[in-house]
Amino acid sequence: MEPQRKLINSVDGCVDEALCGLVRASGGLSLLRSHRVVLRSDTDNLKGKVALLSGGGSGHEPAHGGYIGSGMLSAAVAGGVFASPPPASILAAILSLHKAGASGVLLVVKNYTGDRLNFGLAAEQARNHGVAVDMVIVAEDCAFDQPSKAGRRGLCGTVFVHKLAGALAEEGCSLDQIVGKMMGVMKGIGTLGVSLSPCSVPGCLPTFDLPPGHMELGLGIHGEPGIKRSKVASADEVVKTMMDHMTNPDSQSHLPLKPGDTVVVCVNNLGALSCLEMAVVTRAAITCLENRGMAVARVMSGSFMTSLEMAGVSLTLMKADQEILRLFDAKTSAPAWPNLSSVCVSGRNYVTDPPTMDMRPQDDTHAEGPLSHVMREALGNVCSTLREKQEELNALDRAAGDGDCGNTHMQAAKAIQEWLQGHAVPGCPGQLLSVLAGLVQERMGGSSGALYSLFLTAAAGHVTEGRNNPAAWASAMHAGTQAMRRYGGADPGDRTMLDALCPAVDELMKLTTVPPGGEMAIMQAAVQKAASGAESTRDLIARAGRASYIAAERVTLPDPGAVAVAAIFKAVLESLERQK
């Protein structure tokens, strides 16, 4: 027995429960008792109009139940998973629509033998009941160069037929008019699928074996294998291969496309591609078509006709003129139809320029001042200290983080050293802090880059040309620390860099009241506080930052961020002592 890999209650009940879930979640749908038939709940609105009925096997959700609503299907019949629905249910659906006052019923059927037979039988029976019924068979698969007698399969292009026929029905067109228009439209629709995995019907083994790293081209939606197997290539190459195959004039089932044609594209997730991959494939499809001289008018990208959990994608192209686009854009209440823009995708300028804002203060306009030399020395010492400590910080970070704390501090140190080589240090400390904030934000990366940049940005406003006394520096440090706490969400005691920074800054706040000459003693005390704060993190439980996700007993070394802060304080103090 295949182990259960599907989130269902039972193999036998999954289709009925899925239909129930669909109908319960939408006010516009209702179930036909004792049949697997979903109907519009507002059947009164069908009076005098053509009703649209589609359906087929389950496992292709959101097709077909998701396309029921004004402007699309009036009802859908579901079979078992990948199995054609029974004629009795199809007939019950047709008669329900007839009874609601529909002027006729159009059956939209995918070209599979089972569907053709069962829908055909129900249509014959309904005619005997006096219902005006007609059928269009969608057969737009481009896989086979020489289709067998069974003809081309009906795939995701069926959804386009639901949409266009539904818009015509909503406008009050007759059954014959709709059938006539659809015959023309279907000549201009083509679909091709590619998959990186098989799928498995609930309770069964996978439908075919596909070795890892291979893909299957031209497969249907029932887990049947395709026409050609190859190694998985890049998304761009896969899309190009698909387009080449779909438009190859040597194939009997190709879609004739020429430069200048306008097309609508559907990029359909066969079930298990991530949204990210879908967007990459969508970009590739648009680019590929435009490179061939087509105008892409509309793009649908998402899950429209799936094959359970198959990891693949199908591309459907439809040649379009103004009338087709008008019907395509007509409103529908069907829950699975996407809310698309009605602007032509090609020929639109889709890139906007950001506002011109020079983040860094103009470097060259900085005038040096009496503090420039002191600040240059201190910064230089901080940078060489951080470079020396690179491996130590990495080792500490490997114990509780991702092991790159030394590297990120080293990147900041290198960026600052490079800047120092080519620039004068401004006399205004606030200007220097702003420059450093920009450098750190750009070059340090990670959350530490953001935290240091926040600190420096918040501190910069407190030390200006006129205010660069010890008290101003103390309030600048305090403001920087508060910004770190506010945005970083950590507090002292959480085992972060704040455990070194906060005690040191609390000590520095004494600079606001210190008598002249007492500044160095406070500085030395602050450096001590930073060092013992960093050491204390050995015994703290991490409550913030990446280390908080790791079991506490495994974290026995001091926090690398706190160690780095303590080292920075010490380096500044050393350079000040040397300059005394």
C-alpha positions in Angstrom: 0.0 0.0 0.0 1.4 3.4 -1.0 2.0 5.5 2.2 -0.5 8.3 2.5 1.1 11.5 1.1 -2.1 13.4 0.5 -3.9 15.5 3.0 -7.3 13.8 2.5 -9.7 11.8 4.8 -10.3 9.0 2.4 -9.6 8.0 -1.2 -13.3 7.4 -1.8 -14.6 10.6 -0.2 -12.0 13.1 -1.4 -13.8 14.3 -4.6 -17.2 14.8 -2.8 -15.5 16.6 0.1 -13.5 18.8 -2.3 -16.7 19.8 -4.1 -18.3 20.5 -0.7 -15.3 22.7 0.3 -15.5 24.6 -3.0 -19.2 25.3 -2.6 -19.1 26.1 1.1 -16.4 28.7 0.5 -18.3 30.6 -2.2 -21.7 32.3 -1.9 -22.2 32.0 -5.7 -22.2 28.2 -5.9 -24.5 25.3 -4.9 -24.4 21.5 -5.1 -27.0 19.4 -6.9 -28.1 16.8 -4.4 -26.8 13.3 -5.0 -24.8 14.3 -8.0 -21.3 15.7 -8.4 -22.7 18.8 -10.0 -21.9 22.4 -9.0 -24.3 25.1 -10.2 -24.6 28.8 -10.1 -26.7 29.6 -7.0 -28.4 32.4 -9.0 -29.9 30.2 -11.7 -32.8 32.8 -12.1 -30.3 35.0 -14.0 -30.1 32.3 -16.7 -33.6 33.0 -18.0 -33.6 33.4 -21.8 -29.8 33.0 -22.0 -27.7 30.2 -23.2 -26.3 28.2 -20.2 -22.8 26.8 -20.3 -21.9 23.4 -18.9 -18.5 21.8 -18.7 -16.7 19.2 -16.6 -14.5 16.2 -16.6 -12.4 14.2 -14.2 -11.4 15.7 -10.8 -7.8 16.4 -10.0 -7.6 19.4 -12.4 -8.8 22.0 -9.8 -9.7 24.9 -10.1 -11.1 23.5 -13.3 -14.0 23.3 -13.8 -15.9 24.2 -10.7 -13.9 27.4 -10.1 -15.1 28.8 -13.4 -18.8 28.9 -12.5 -20.2 32.4 -12.3 -21.9 35.1 -14.4 -19.9 35.5 -17.6 -18.5 32.0 -17.5 -19.9 28.5 -16.7 -23.4 28.0 -15.4 -22.6 24.6 -14.0 -19.8 21.9 -13.9 -19.9 18.1 -13.6 -17.1 16.3 -11.8 -16.1 12.7 -12.3 -13.8 10.8 -10.0 -10.1 11.7 -10.1 -9.0 11.7 -13.8 -12.3 9.9 -14.7 -15.0 11.0 -17.0 -18.3 12.0 -15.2 -21.3 9.6 -15.6 -24.0 10.5 -18.2 -26.7 10.6 -15.5 -25.1 13.5 -13.6 -24.4 15.4 -16.9 -28.1 15.0 -17.8 -29.2 16.1 -14.4 -27.1 19.2 -14.8 -28.5 19.9 -18.3 -32.1 19.5 -17.1 -31.5 21.8 -14.1 -30.3 24.5 -16.4 -33.2 24.0 -18.8 -35.6 24.1 -15.9 -34.1 27.4 -14.7 -35.2 28.9 -18.0 -32.0 28.8 -20.1 -32.8 29.2 -23.8 -30.2 26.4 -24.7 -27.3 24.6 -23.1 -23.8 24.6 -24.6 -21.5 21.7 -23.5 -17.8 22.5 -23.5 -16.0 19.2 -23.6 -12.2 18.3 -23.6 -11.3 15.9 -26.4 -10.9 12.6 -24.4 -12.9 9.6 -25.5 -14.6 9.1 -22.2 -15.8 12.7 -22.0 -16.9 12.7 -25.6 -19.0 9.6 -25.1 -20.6 10.5 -21.8 -21.3 14.1 -22.6 -22.6 13.0 -26.1 -24.9 10.4 -24.5 -26.3 13.0 -22.1 -26.8 15.5 -25.0 -28.8 12.9 -27.0 -30.9 12.2 -23.9 -31.5 15.9 -23.2 -32.6 16.5 -26.8 -35.2 13.8 -26.3 -36.4 15.9 -23.4 -36.8 18.8 -25.7 -33.7 20.7 -24.6 -31.7 22.7 -27.2 -28.2 21.3 -26.6 -25.0 21.7 -28.6 -21.4 20.7 -27.9 -18.0 22.2 -28.6 -15.0 19.9 -28.3 -11.7 21.6 -27.3 -8.7 19.8 -28.9 -5.8 22.3 -28.7 -2.8 20.1 -27.6 0.3 20.8 -29.7 2.3 17.8 -28.5 1.9 15.3 -31.4 3.4 15.9 -34.8 0.9 13.4 -36.3 -2.1 13.0 -33.9 -3.7 9.6 -33.9 -7.3 9.0 -34.8 -8.3 10.1 -31.3 -7.1 13.6 -32.2 -5.5 16.3 -30.1 -6.2 16.4 -26.4 -8.2 19.2 -24.7 -6.0 21.0 -22.2 -5.9 24.4 -20.5 -7.1 26.2 -23.7 -10.5 25.0 -22.5 -10.5 27.8 -19.9 -10.2 30.4 -22.7 -13.3 28.8 -24.4 -15.2 29.0 -21.1 -14.4 32.7 -20.8 -15.2 33.8 -24.4 -18.3 31.6 -24.7 -19.5 32.7 -21.3 -19.1 36.4 -22.2 -21.1 35.8 -25.4 -23.8 34.0 -23.5 -24.0 36.8 -20.9 -24.6 39.3 -23.8 -27.5 37.2 -25.0 -26.0 35.5 -28.1 -27.8 32.5 -29.4 -26.5 28.9 -29.1 -25.7 28.8 -32.8 -23.9 32.1 -32.7 -21.7 31.0 -29.8 -20.9 27.7 -31.4 -19.9 29.4 -34.6 -17.7 31.9 -32.9 -16.0 29.2 -30.8 -15.2 27.1 -33.9 -13.2 30.1 -35.2 -11.5 30.9 -31.9 -10.4 27.3 -31.3 -8.3 27.3 -34.5 -6.1 29.9 -32.9 -5.5 28.2 -29.6 -2.5 25.9 -28.8 -1.2 24.3 -25.6 1.9 22.4 -24.6 3.0 21.0 -21.2 6.3 20.1 -19.6 6.8 18.4 -16.3 9.6 17.7 -13.9 7.7 15.1 -12.0 4.8 12.7 -12.3 1.7 12.9 -10.1 -0.2 10.2 -8.2 -3.9 9.6 -8.0 -5.0 9.3 -4.4 -4.4 5.7 -3.3 -2.2 4.8 -6.3 1.5 4.9 -7.2 2.9 7.7 -9.4 1.6 7.6 -13.0 5.1 7.3 -14.5 8.7 7.3 -13.4 10.8 10.3 -14.2 14.4 10.1 -13.0 15.6 13.2 -11.0 17.0 16.0 -13.3 14.8 14.9 -16.3 11.7 16.5 -17.7 8.9 15.2 -19.9 7.7 17.4 -22.8 4.2 17.3 -24.2 2.3 15.5 -21.5 -1.4 15.7 -20.9 -3.2 16.5 -17.7 -4.0 12.9 -16.5 -0.5 12.0 -15.5 0.1 10.3 -18.9 3.8 10.6 -20.1 4.8 13.0 -22.9 6.4 12.7 -26.3 10.0 13.4 -25.4 12.2 13.1 -22.3 15.3 15.3 -21.8 17.5 16.7 -19.1 16.1 19.7 -17.3 17.5 22.9 -18.8 17.1 26.5 -17.7 13.6 28.1 -17.7 14.5 30.2 -20.7 15.6 27.2 -22.7 12.6 25.1 -21.7 10.2 27.9 -22.7 12.1 28.3 -26.1 11.9 24.5 -26.7 8.2 24.6 -26.0 7.5 27.6 -28.3 9.6 26.0 -31.1 7.6 22.8 -30.8 4.2 24.6 -30.6 4.9 26.7 -33.7 6.8 24.3 -35.8 5.1 24.2 -39.3 6.2 20.6 -39.9 3.9 19.4 -37.0 0.3 18.7 -37.9 -0.8 20.1 -34.5 1.2 23.3 -34.6 -0.3 26.8 -33.9 0.5 29.0 -36.9 1.9 32.2 -35.5 3.7 34.9 -37.4 5.4 38.2 -36.5 2.9 40.9 -35.9 0.3 38.5 -34.4 -1.4 39.5 -31.2 -1.6 36.7 -28.6 -3.0 36.0 -25.1 -0.8 33.8 -23.0 -1.7 31.5 -20.2 1.1 30.1 -18.0 -0.6 27.3 -16.2 0.9 25.6 -13.1 0.3 21.9 -13.4 0.1 21.7 -9.6 3.4 21.9 -7.8 5.6 24.6 -9.2 6.4 27.4 -6.7 5.0 30.9 -7.4 8.6 32.1 -7.9 9.3 29.5 -10.7 5.9 30.4 -12.2 7.0 34.1 -12.4 10.3 33.2 -13.9 8.6 31.1 -16.6 6.1 33.9 -17.2 8.9 36.4 -17.9 10.5 33.8 -20.2 7.3 33.3 -22.2 6.6 37.0 -22.7 10.2 37.7 -23.7 10.3 34.7 -26.1 7.1 35.8 -27.9 8.2 39.4 -28.1 11.6 38.3 -29.6 9.6 36.5 -32.3 7.7 39.7 -33.1 4.4 38.9 -31.4 2.5 41.4 -29.4 1.5 39.9 -26.1 -1.9 41.4 -25.2 -2.8 39.6 -21.9 -1.0 37.2 -19.6 -2.6 34.8 -17.1 -0.2 33.1 -14.8 -1.2 30.7 -12.1 -3.0 27.4 -11.5 -5.9 27.1 -14.0 -6.0 23.5 -15.0 -3.8 21.3 -12.8 -2.8 17.7 -12.8 -2.9 17.1 -9.0 0.6 17.7 -7.7 2.6 17.5 -10.9 5.6 19.8 -10.9 5.2 21.3 -14.3 3.8 24.0 -16.4 1.8 24.3 -19.6 1.8 27.2 -22.0 -1.4 28.1 -23.9 -1.4 30.7 -26.6 -4.4 32.2 -28.3 -4.4 34.4 -31.3 -6.5 37.5 -30.4 -8.2 40.4 -32.1 -10.1 43.3 -30.6 -13.3 41.3 -30.3 -11.6 38.4 -28.6 -9.9 40.8 -26.1 -13.2 42.5 -25.5 -14.8 39.1 -24.5 -11.7 38.1 -22.6 -11.8 41.3 -20.5 -15.6 41.1 -19.9 -16.4 40.8 -16.2 -17.0 37.5 -14.6 -17.8 36.5 -11.0 -16.2 33.1 -11.4 -13.8 32.7 -8.3 -10.9 31.1 -10.2 -10.7 33.6 -13.0 -7.9 36.0 -12.2 -8.4 39.8 -11.8 -6.3 40.8 -14.8 -5.4 44.2 -16.1 -6.9 45.1 -19.5 -3.7 46.9 -20.6 -1.7 45.4 -23.4 1.4 43.8 -21.9 3.7 44.5 -24.8 4.8 48.0 -25.7 4.3 49.3 -22.2 7.1 51.0 -20.2 7.2 48.7 -17.2 10.1 50.2 -15.3 9.9 53.3 -13.2 12.9 55.3 -12.1 13.4 55.8 -8.4 13.5 59.4 -7.1 17.0 60.8 -7.3 18.1 61.0 -3.7 21.7 61.2 -2.8 21.8 59.0 0.3 25.4 60.0 1.2 26.2 63.6 2.1 28.4 65.1 -0.5 31.8 63.8 0.5 34.0 66.4 -1.3 32.2 69.3 0.4 33.3 68.3 3.9 35.6 70.8 5.5 38.1 69.4 7.9 38.1 70.6 11.5 40.0 70.4 14.8 38.5 66.9 15.5 39.2 65.4 12.0 42.6 64.0 12.9 41.4 62.5 16.2 38.4 60.9 14.5 40.5 59.5 11.6 42.9 57.9 14.1 40.1 56.4 16.2 38.3 55.0 13.0 41.6 53.6 11.7 42.2 51.8 15.0 38.6 50.4 15.0 39.0 49.0 11.5 42.3 47.3 12.1 41.0 45.8 15.4 37.9 44.4 13.6 40.1 42.9 10.9 42.3 41.2 13.5 39.2 39.8 15.2 37.6 38.4 12.1 38.3 34.7 12.8 37.6 35.0 16.5 34.1 36.6 15.8 33.4 33.9 13.1 34.2 31.2 15.6 31.9 32.6 18.3 29.2 33.0 15.7 29.5 29.4 14.5 28.5 28.3 18.0 25.1 30.1 17.8 24.6 31.7 14.4 25.7 31.3 10.8 29.4 31.8 11.4 29.8 35.1 9.5 29.9 37.7 12.2 33.6 38.3 11.7 33.2 38.5 7.9 30.4 41.1 8.1 32.5 43.3 10.5 35.5 42.9 8.3 33.4 44.1 5.3 32.5 47.2 7.2 36.1 47.7 8.2 37.3 47.4 4.6 34.7 49.8 3.3 35.6 52.4 5.9 39.4 52.0 5.3 38.8 52.5 1.5 36.7 55.6 2.2 39.4 57.0 4.6 42.0 56.7 1.9 40.2 58.8 -0.6 38.3 61.4 1.6 38.9 64.1 4.1 37.3 63.4 7.5 34.8 66.2 8.1 35.3 68.4 11.1 31.6 68.0 11.9 31.2 64.6 13.7 27.5 64.3 12.6 28.6 64.4 9.0 31.1 61.7 9.5 28.5 59.5 11.3 26.1 59.9 8.4 28.8 58.9 5.9 29.6 55.8 8.1 25.9 54.9 8.3 25.7 54.9 4.5 28.9 52.8 4.1 27.8 50.3 6.7 24.3 50.0 5.3 25.7 49.4 1.8 28.7 47.2 2.5 28.2 45.4 5.8 24.9 43.6 5.1 22.9 41.4 7.4 21.1 42.6 10.5 24.3 43.9 12.0 24.7 46.2 9.1 21.2 47.5 9.6 21.7 47.9 13.4 25.0 49.8 13.1 23.5 52.0 10.4 20.5 52.7 12.6 22.8 53.6 15.5 24.9 55.9 13.4 22.0 57.6 11.7 20.2 58.3 15.0 23.4 59.5 16.7 24.4 61.8 13.8 21.8 64.5 14.6 23.2 64.9 18.1 26.8 65.9 17.3 26.9 68.9 14.9 29.4 71.7 14.2 28.3 73.6 17.3 27.7 70.6 19.5 30.6 68.3 19.8 31.4 68.4 23.5 31.5 65.3 25.6 27.8 65.8 26.7 26.7 65.9 23.0 28.6 62.7 22.3 27.0 61.0 25.3 23.5 62.0 24.1 24.4 60.8 20.5 25.4 57.4 21.8 22.2 57.2 23.9 20.0 58.1 20.9 21.8 55.5 18.7 21.3 52.8 21.4 17.6 53.7 21.7 17.1 53.4 18.0 18.7 50.0 18.0 16.3 48.9 20.8 13.2 50.3 19.2 13.7 48.8 15.8 15.7 45.7 16.7 13.2 44.6 19.4 16.0 43.5 21.8 16.8 44.7 25.3 19.8 44.3 27.6 19.8 40.7 29.0 18.7 39.2 25.6 22.2 38.1 24.7 22.9 40.5 21.9 25.3 43.4 21.2 23.2 45.5 23.5 24.6 43.7 26.5 27.9 45.3 25.8 26.6 48.6 24.4 23.9 49.6 27.0 26.1 49.4 30.1 28.9 51.4 28.3 26.5 54.1 27.1 24.9 54.3 30.6 28.4 55.0 31.9 29.0 57.6 29.1 25.9 59.5 30.2 27.9 60.6 33.2 29.8 62.8 30.6 26.8 65.2 30.7 27.6 66.2 34.3 31.4 65.5 34.6 33.7 68.3 35.8 36.4 69.2 33.3 39.3 66.7 33.2 37.2 63.7 34.4 36.3 62.6 30.9 39.0 60.0 30.3 38.1 58.2 33.6 34.5 57.8 32.4 35.7 56.6 29.0 37.9 54.0 30.7 35.0 52.9 32.9 32.7 52.6 29.9 35.2 50.4 28.1 35.3 48.2 31.2 31.5 48.0 31.3 31.4 47.0 27.6 34.0 44.2 28.2 32.2 42.8 31.2 28.9 43.1 29.5 30.2 41.1 26.5 31.6 38.5 28.9 28.3 38.3 30.8 26.5 37.1 27.6 28.1 33.6 28.2 25.5 32.9 30.8 22.5 34.6 29.2 19.7 32.9 27.3 19.3 34.4 23.8 15.9 36.0 23.5 16.5 37.9 20.3 18.5 37.6 17.1 19.4 34.3 15.3 20.8 32.6 18.4 17.3 32.7 20.0 16.3 29.8 17.7 19.0 27.5 19.2 18.7 25.3 22.3 20.2 27.3 25.3 22.5 24.5 26.5 24.4 24.6 23.2 25.2 28.3 23.6 28.1 28.6 26.1 30.4 31.2 24.4 29.9 35.0 24.6 27.8 36.7 21.9 29.9 37.7 18.9 28.0 41.0 18.4 28.7 42.0 22.1 32.3 41.0 21.7 32.6 43.2 18.6 31.1 46.2 20.4 33.4 45.8 23.3 36.4 45.7 20.9 35.2 48.8 19.1 35.0 50.8 22.4 38.4 49.5 23.4 39.9 50.6 20.1 38.5 54.1 20.3 39.8 54.5 23.9 43.3 53.2 22.9 43.6 55.8 20.1 42.4 58.6 22.4 45.0 57.6 25.0 47.7 57.6 22.4 46.8 61.1 21.3 46.8 62.6 24.8 
